[in-house]
């Protein structure tokens, strides 16, 4: 017989035997698995539904489980206090549209005229610019002048794009000469960009409780939507004058500054004409635009009495300020 006719008869039955043998061996195991599963289901259905601690259950720390305690944010310092003003009528009247006189030591308002009226404040804006720049920048930090700085509207001291200037020089130029380019250079250096710095200015105004104040530039050269009040400027000045670097700068009448070639040197003359002409005058900032009119934030100290006077939109701001300060010293020294 040929081999291809014999092979199927002997090969197929041998595979069926192995299959049956394996089936007989696996059957008990399968039955055991089914019984175990059924038993587990019966046990599970009779267990308590309470959660059981396990590695898969996150533990809650004790301090997280404790009742929440509401923490109240600290109220902002009350920089000025009104109330019992000193009764006084200036004759003739002050020429300023708004004015205020404050005891700088206590924050007590001695006299005011439309002190909360929102007005354009021009370069007195730079008080806030200086305050923030002094916090963020050290005196000898080098500021690289951004390419946008030389293009700001007048008044400019003539900073050149790309030049490196020490911070302290820019601060003297800002507060004495009142350079708008200095304001922008400091703003970009301290805030990263002009608009981020302006946001920080408004954030600081809110933190200090200056409700009548809003800034749109670090210089105050733009009038639209840049405003404050006599009250807020006096409050801001109280804070700024606590900084010894700020006090030293605004008290300076003339500052000689060395410069890189080809300039070599600069001379900054303080625009505040009360310095050197009014006994005890020690600051702080002038301002002017066509819309704001002449503005002056003035400070003076005699003996133990320190005063801040603010005059906005006055055709004779120095005379107004002197009259306010004279009245204050006469009242507090009596």
C-alpha positions in Angstrom: 0.0 0.0 0.0 1.3 3.5 -0.8 2.5 5.6 2.2 0.1 8.5 1.4 -2.8 6.2 2.1 -1.5 4.8 5.4 -0.5 8.1 7.1 -3.9 9.6 7.7 -5.2 6.4 9.4 -2.4 6.4 12.0 -1.8 10.2 12.6 -5.3 11.6 13.2 -6.4 9.3 16.1 -3.1 10.0 17.9 -4.0 13.8 18.0 -7.5 13.2 19.3 -6.1 11.2 22.2 -3.8 14.0 23.3 -6.7 16.5 23.1 -8.9 14.3 25.3 -6.1 13.8 27.7 -5.6 17.5 28.1 -9.3 18.2 28.5 -9.5 15.6 31.3 -6.7 17.4 33.1 -8.1 21.0 32.7 -11.7 20.2 33.6 -11.1 20.2 37.4 -9.2 23.5 37.2 -12.0 25.2 35.3 -14.6 24.0 37.8 -12.4 25.3 40.6 -12.2 28.7 39.0 -15.9 29.0 38.5 -16.6 27.9 42.1 -14.1 30.5 43.4 -15.6 33.3 41.3 -19.1 32.4 42.5 -17.9 32.3 46.1 -16.2 35.7 45.8 -19.3 37.2 44.4 -21.4 35.8 47.3 -18.9 37.1 49.8 -18.7 40.5 48.2 -22.5 40.8 48.2 -22.6 40.2 51.9 -19.8 42.6 52.9 -20.4 46.0 54.5 -20.6 49.0 52.1 -18.3 51.1 54.4 -15.0 52.2 52.7 -11.9 50.2 53.6 -8.5 51.9 53.9 -6.1 50.6 51.3 -3.1 51.7 49.4 -5.4 53.0 46.6 -7.3 55.3 49.0 -5.6 58.7 49.4 -5.0 59.8 53.0 -6.1 63.2 54.0 -3.7 65.2 56.2 -5.0 66.5 59.4 -4.5 70.2 58.5 -6.5 69.6 55.3 -9.4 68.1 57.2 -9.5 70.9 59.7 -12.3 73.5 59.3 -11.4 76.4 57.1 -10.5 79.7 58.8 -11.3 82.9 56.9 -8.2 85.2 56.8 -9.1 88.8 56.3 -6.7 90.8 54.2 -5.0 93.6 56.1 -6.7 96.9 55.5 -4.6 99.5 53.6 -3.0 102.1 55.8 -5.1 105.2 56.1 -2.6 107.7 54.8 -4.7 110.8 55.3 -7.4 111.6 57.9 -9.9 114.4 57.4 -12.5 115.4 59.9 -11.9 118.4 62.1 -10.2 120.7 59.7 -8.7 124.0 60.9 -11.2 126.7 60.1 -9.6 129.2 57.9 -10.5 131.4 54.9 -7.7 132.7 52.7 -8.2 136.3 51.6 -7.7 136.7 48.8 -8.6 133.2 47.8 -6.1 130.8 46.5 -5.8 130.7 42.7 -5.6 127.0 42.4 -8.6 124.9 41.3 -7.9 122.3 44.0 -5.5 122.3 47.0 -4.8 120.5 50.2 -2.5 121.0 53.3 -1.4 118.0 55.3 0.6 117.3 58.5 3.2 115.0 56.9 3.9 113.3 60.3 0.4 112.2 61.1 -1.5 112.4 57.8 -4.0 114.9 59.3 -5.6 117.1 56.7 -5.4 120.7 58.0 -7.1 122.4 55.1 -8.5 121.5 51.7 -10.3 122.8 48.7 -12.0 120.4 46.3 -9.4 117.9 47.4 -11.1 114.8 45.8 -11.7 116.4 42.5 -10.2 114.3 39.7 -7.8 116.4 37.6 -5.0 116.1 35.2 -1.7 116.1 37.1 1.0 116.2 34.5 4.5 115.4 35.7 3.5 115.0 39.3 2.8 111.5 38.0 6.5 110.9 38.2 6.3 110.7 42.0 4.7 107.2 41.5 7.2 106.3 38.8 10.1 107.2 41.1 8.6 105.3 44.0 8.3 102.0 42.1 11.6 102.4 40.3 13.4 103.0 43.6 11.9 99.7 44.9 12.9 97.6 41.8 16.2 99.0 40.8 19.5 99.5 42.7 21.3 102.9 42.3 24.1 101.5 40.2 22.0 99.1 38.0 22.7 99.8 34.4 19.6 100.6 32.3 19.9 100.1 28.6 17.9 102.8 26.8 15.1 101.2 24.7 14.7 102.3 21.1 11.3 103.8 21.9 12.7 106.1 24.6 14.1 108.9 22.4 10.7 109.2 20.6 8.6 110.3 23.7 7.1 113.7 23.6 8.9 116.6 25.2 10.3 117.3 27.7 13.3 115.1 27.0 16.9 115.2 28.2 18.2 113.5 25.1 18.8 109.8 26.0 20.2 107.8 23.1 18.8 104.4 22.1 21.1 101.6 23.3 23.2 103.6 25.7 23.8 102.2 29.2 22.9 104.6 32.1 23.1 104.0 35.8 19.7 104.1 37.6 20.6 106.9 40.0 21.4 109.3 37.1 18.0 108.6 35.5 16.2 109.2 38.9 17.9 112.7 39.3 16.9 113.5 35.7 13.3 112.3 36.3 12.7 114.3 39.5 14.8 117.4 38.9 14.7 118.0 35.2 11.5 116.0 34.7 12.6 114.2 31.6 9.8 112.1 29.9 12.5 109.9 28.3 13.9 109.2 31.8 10.5 108.1 33.0 10.0 105.7 30.1 13.6 104.3 30.4 13.0 103.6 34.1 9.6 102.1 33.5 10.9 99.6 30.9 13.8 98.7 33.2 11.7 98.2 36.3 8.6 96.7 34.8 9.8 94.9 31.7 7.7 97.0 29.4 5.9 100.4 29.5 2.4 98.9 29.8 3.4 96.4 32.5 4.9 99.2 34.5 1.7 101.3 34.1 -0.3 98.3 35.4 2.0 98.3 38.4 1.5 102.0 38.9 -2.3 101.5 39.0 -1.9 98.4 41.2 0.1 100.4 43.7 -2.4 103.2 43.6 -5.2 100.7 44.5 -3.1 99.2 47.2 -2.5 102.6 48.8 -6.2 103.4 48.6 -5.8 106.2 46.1 -9.4 106.1 44.8 -9.2 109.2 42.6 -6.1 108.1 40.7 -5.5 106.5 37.3 -2.3 106.4 35.2 -1.8 105.8 31.5 1.9 106.7 31.3 5.0 106.8 33.6 5.5 110.5 32.8 2.1 112.1 32.8 2.7 113.7 29.4 -0.5 112.2 28.1 -3.5 113.8 29.7 -6.3 111.6 28.5 -7.4 109.2 31.3 -4.3 110.2 33.4 -5.6 111.8 36.5 -5.4 112.1 40.3 -6.5 114.5 43.0 -4.9 116.8 45.5 -5.8 114.3 48.2 -4.3 111.3 46.5 -1.1 113.2 45.6 -0.6 114.2 49.2 -1.1 110.7 50.3 1.3 109.3 47.7 3.9 111.9 48.7 3.7 110.8 52.3 4.7 107.3 51.2 7.4 108.5 48.8 9.0 110.8 51.4 9.5 107.8 53.7 12.2 106.6 51.2 15.5 108.2 52.1 16.7 108.1 48.5 13.6 109.8 47.2 13.9 112.5 50.0 17.6 113.1 49.1 16.8 113.5 45.4 13.9 115.9 45.6 15.7 118.0 48.1 18.6 118.6 45.6 18.7 121.9 43.9 21.5 121.2 41.3 23.1 117.9 40.4 26.3 117.5 38.3 26.5 114.1 36.6 29.3 112.6 34.6 28.4 110.9 31.3 29.8 108.8 28.6 31.4 110.4 25.5 30.5 112.4 23.6 28.3 114.0 26.3 30.9 113.8 29.2 28.7 115.6 31.7 25.2 116.9 32.5 23.8 119.4 35.0 20.3 118.9 36.3 18.5 121.9 37.9 15.5 121.3 40.0 12.3 122.9 38.6 10.9 123.4 42.1 11.7 127.0 42.8 10.6 126.8 46.5 14.0 125.1 47.2 16.4 127.8 48.4 13.7 130.5 48.5 11.3 129.2 51.1 12.7 128.4 54.5 12.5 124.7 55.2 11.4 123.6 51.7 12.6 120.1 51.0 10.7 118.8 47.9 9.0 117.5 45.9 7.7 117.8 42.2 6.3 120.3 39.7 4.1 119.5 36.6 2.5 121.2 33.7 0.5 120.5 30.5 -1.9 122.7 28.7 -4.8 120.7 30.2 -3.5 120.3 33.7 -2.3 123.9 34.2 0.6 124.5 36.6 0.7 121.9 39.4 2.9 121.7 42.5 3.4 119.1 45.2 5.5 120.9 47.9 7.0 119.9 51.2 8.7 121.8 54.0 10.0 121.1 57.5 10.7 123.5 60.4 11.7 122.1 63.7 9.4 119.2 64.4 6.7 120.2 62.0 6.6 118.6 58.5 4.0 119.7 55.9 2.9 118.7 52.5 1.0 121.1 50.3 -0.6 120.3 46.9 -1.8 123.0 44.4 -3.4 122.0 41.1 -4.1 124.2 38.1 -2.9 127.5 39.7 -1.7 130.5 37.7 0.6 131.2 40.7 1.3 127.9 42.3 4.3 129.0 44.3 2.4 131.8 46.0 -0.5 129.4 46.7 1.9 126.8 48.2 3.7 129.4 50.3 0.5 130.6 51.8 -0.7 127.1 52.6 2.7 126.3 54.2 2.7 129.5 56.2 -0.7 128.8 57.5 0.3 125.2 58.5 3.4 126.3 60.4 1.5 129.0 62.2 -1.2 126.6 63.2 1.0 123.6 64.3 3.7 125.8 66.0 1.3 127.8 68.1 
